[in-house]
Amino acid sequence: MPLVDGGSKITNYIIEKRESTRKAYATAITQCDKCSVTIPNLAEGSEYYFRVSAENEFGIGEAIETPDPIRASQAPSPPESITVTDVTKNSASLAWTKPKHDGGSRITGYVIEAQKKGTDQWSHVTTVKTFDFTIKNLNENEEYIFRVMAANLSGRSSPRQSKSTIIKEQNTEPEFDLRAVCQKTVIAKAGDDIKVEVPISGRPKPTVSWQRDNQALKLTQRTNVENTPTSTILKITECVRNDSGIYSVTGKNVVGSVTENITIKVHDVPGPPKGPIKLDKVAPTFIEISWDTPENNGGVPINNYIVEIRETTSQTWVELSTSVIRTTFKSSITIAWNKPVYDGGSEITGYIIEVCPLEEEEWAIVSPKEGLKATSFTITNLKENQEYKINISAVNSEGVGEAAAVPGSPKAEDRLLPPEMDLDADLRKVVCLRACNTLRLFVPIRGRPVPEIKWTRENDEPLERATIENTSSYTLLVIGNVNRSDSGKYILSLENSSGTKTSEAVLIKDPFIPPDAPKGVDVSNIKKDSMVITWEPPTNDGGSPVTGYIIEKHDKEGVRWTRCNRSTVTDVTYKVKGLLEGHAYEFRVAAENAVGTGEPSSPSVYFKAFDPVFRPGPPSNPKVTDMNKTSVMLAWGKPIFDGASEIQGYIVEACEAKISEDEKKTYKFRICAINKVGVGEHVDVPGPITPEDKTEEPDLDIDPELQKVVSIKAGASLRVFIPIKGRPSPAITWAKDEGPLKETAQTEVTSTYTSLVIDSVTRLDSGKYTVTAENSTGTKSAVIVVRVLDTPSAPINLKVQEITKESVTLSWEPPLMDGGAHVKNYIIEKRESTRKTYSAVVTNCHKLSWKIEPLQEGCNYYFRVLAENMHGIGLPAETVDPLKVSEVPQTPGKITVVDVTKLMFNTYSVKSGNDFKLEIPVFGRPKPKVTWAKDGQSLKISSRVNISNTPTSTTLQITEASKDDFGKYSVTATSTSVIGYHLENKERTS
């Protein structure tokens, strides 16, 4: 409420809002006659500013604004899951997932609590911002439960609770998970970065080492290993051909050791041919050279060689040939011929060979000067791929004969090579992949000239999803995220001028998934250290035959699942050995195929390693916990001896005993347990039992925090929740300070609890709240003391003690409500009657009176006093009429306000038979005449109703109030205005 109402009563408040990202306000509520309100329809998670304006008959006043933005949010939902990931002899590691909903406000942290089994006390551990934490300093062999709550600015979520965990050392062998490394092989191009991450498990944490080609891996700037709590990572930056090899990773702890091999292949351009170059043949017109193949072929077969030449007088190399497929080079044409049919009558002494480019007419003799004796010749030093005309002439003693032309236009070129491909042996089999993996078909090729490459699918099915890379030395087909549509036969065809080559079909098996989970896991032949596990094969093998099974066990006292078999199990039965006598185990089985390992089966029930197995003993401590006329509730404990097998259930039997003297039926009950062997021994419930309605006195389960003084800030919501008991269900009533609750208080009552809610509390909500439960067996009450932390109410009994020509002396009493904090000082203010604003006289008064001086003689003043505590400055007590600073006596003044808050609520509730007393300060010069009236008539004084007056106040006192005293009372000081008080009947029926 404004300190200044503008001389007219406040009739309305207008509330406006704006998002923190905007500049303009929007009207939220236009009609509000209270000093608190709930604003609906806000966007969750958004931040808002709010402002409030008061309105009277003259218009709308200035607004007051919230200094900081307020987020519209609520507490988050609990974390989605919580898992105990590791246990040692004195610690437990937790991991959890974030909540589905953050309540509209950023998660500020996660609160972790722990509870020992058998106790009700939860202990705070810590608050973290991560999704995991290791709790240390736990007691070995103790059983704990843990819970995690998400927190934001609005509060905490409800908790997410873990399973019960026994704190003890858990030892398991190391194990690597290579399912993400396809066929344990990694292929990369030179220059790429290689990253191989291998998850590892084991307890205690295994030490990890890497080897390459049976030697310890050397760590360099390019090659390094990173180990995390759950995996080991091999990283090779900008890989080169020499990084190819077999890499071994070994995990070792006190339980055992395991090693896995991973093959890394790096494809690169070939290295240089191995020299030196050999000069196999040197002639005046040609040189024949040869060399050895490169030591490093880049991981794929050599396709061809490039030969270059440089004269000794030049610095420039010139290509002679770019398509040499052998390790010997000679640009030449070899020809052969027969002797002439007619030798001219003289012996043939030799032959002359002439060569001319096809498009020219300039012939050159290429045969030796002395002539050629043989009938074949290799023409060298020719230009590669040039066509030539060649003539051959015979020579005898008479001279050179007629030339014979070599047919066609011979060309100096390499011989042609038909296409070939090197199809990997793995691709000749059925290829099986896990769904969503990547299919890579890499095939080295060769041929001269370079073959044309073509991939097809059987029945001309589309290859739209495939990416194909072709080079002169290989072809690569890649399909990412494979699915059923990618299954079938893939065919590779190569073709050049020398021939055609087609691959055998590469069959991609459908549906590329691991097998389903096996079913019907069961246990038999139980011994103190072993059990035989049996199961049924999976219904769906995933499209690839099941190659084996993985059997895992879980000790009831432990956390982890551990693998039982190290070698492949192909049968549907397996004997698990090395069990601990007296420990209970559950088992599960997963199937494997060529694609990978499927999901595990549902766990079996727990079986205790015990030799031999018996029927269970009788249940313990049977008893009746509740009953009514038509039903009985029974409870019992587990058998002391479970027969070395988990209890699967119980059988409850009943029989009619007899009819009692009052014709009520009585019954007998007995209970037995069931395990794998069969039905155990019965135990009788003490009786016989006659069903009848039970009675129980009311009880209120008050939280210890509510038994203290409940302190709450003004404007917050008060929420009280109290569980109740009683048979029959008790009637619940609430009261405040022995009177009724305010209209703003809301209560709820069910058969099991009652609650009290007050939204946006004020100082008027401070007091004692009494809740009473009552039924036919008795009554139970509890008192909850609420203290609202607020600014003080107005001081009371503000009086004018003295007026002189230059001063006024005031006195007052402390506020009825101190706002839950000590009043530390008072503030006295004044204003001249011609002004509207007050000015401070003193701001740090520690007394209950003050002389205000100097004042202007003859001026009229208003005065007011405000109390201040740690929460702020409270409401004012004011003089109603102006006071003239003068020695001349004044006319009687109006009644001084006792308490501004009381003027807002001038109806008093009095319980019949109680006493009532109301004191009202009065001042004025000369002393005013005070009269009282009831319902418009002069108040009758009696032995119970009395009026007492003092120089500064008038008091109405009623002893043992009755219905006759209820009505409207008014008090008048001479001819000044009247303030009325109404007294109403508030009798309560018990």
Buried (B, 14 or more C-beta within 10 A) or exposed (E): EBEEEBEEEBEBBBBBBBBEEEEEBEEBBEEBEEEEBEBEEBEEBBBBBBBBBBBBEEEEBEBEEEEEBBBBBBBBBBBEEBBBBBBBEBEBBBBBEBBEBBBBBEBEBBBBBBBBEEEEEBEEBEBBEEEBBEBEEBEEEBBBBBBBBBBBBBBBBEBBBBEEBBBBEBBBBBBBBBEEBBEEEBBBEBEBEBEBBBBBBBBBBBEBBBBBEEEEBEEEEBBBBEEEEEBBBBBBBEBEBEBBBEBBBBBBBEBBEBEBEBBBBBBBEBEEBEEEEEEEBEEEEBBBBBBEEBEBBBBBBBBBBEBEBEEEEEEEEEEBBEBBBEBEBBBBBEBEBEEBEEEEEEEBEBBBBBBBBEEEEEBEEBBBEEBBEEEEBBBBBBEBEBBBBBBBBBBBEEEEBEBBEBEEEBBBBBEEBBBBBEBEEEBEEEBBBBBEBEBEBBBBBBBBBBBEBBBBBEEEBEBEBBEBEBEBBBBBBBBEEBBEEBBBBBBBBBBBEBBEBBBEBBBBBBBBBBBBBBEEBBBEEBBBEBBBBBBEBBEBBBBBEBBBBBBBBBBBBBBBBBBBBEEEBEEBBBEBEEBEEEBBBBBBBBBBBBBBBBBBBEBBBBBBBBEEBBBBBBBEEBEBEEBEEEEBEBEBEBBEBBBBBBBEEBEEEEEEBEEEEEEEEBBBBBBBBBBBBEBBEBBEBEBBBBBEEEEBBBBBEBEEEBEEEBEBEBEEEBEBEBEBBBBBBBEBBBBBEEBBBEEBBEBEBEEEBBBBBBBBBBBBBBBEBBBBBBBEBBEBEBEBBBBBBBBBBBBBBBBBEEBBEBBBBBBBBBBBBBBBBEBEBBBBBBBBEEEEEBEEBEEEBEEBBBEBEEBEEEBBBBBBBBBBBEBEBBBBBBBBBBBBBBEEEBEBBBBBBBBBBBEEEEEBBBEBEEEBEBBBBBBBBEBBEBEBBBEEEEBEEEEBBBBEBEEBBBEBBBBEBEEEBBBBBBBBBBEBEEBEBEBEBBEEEE
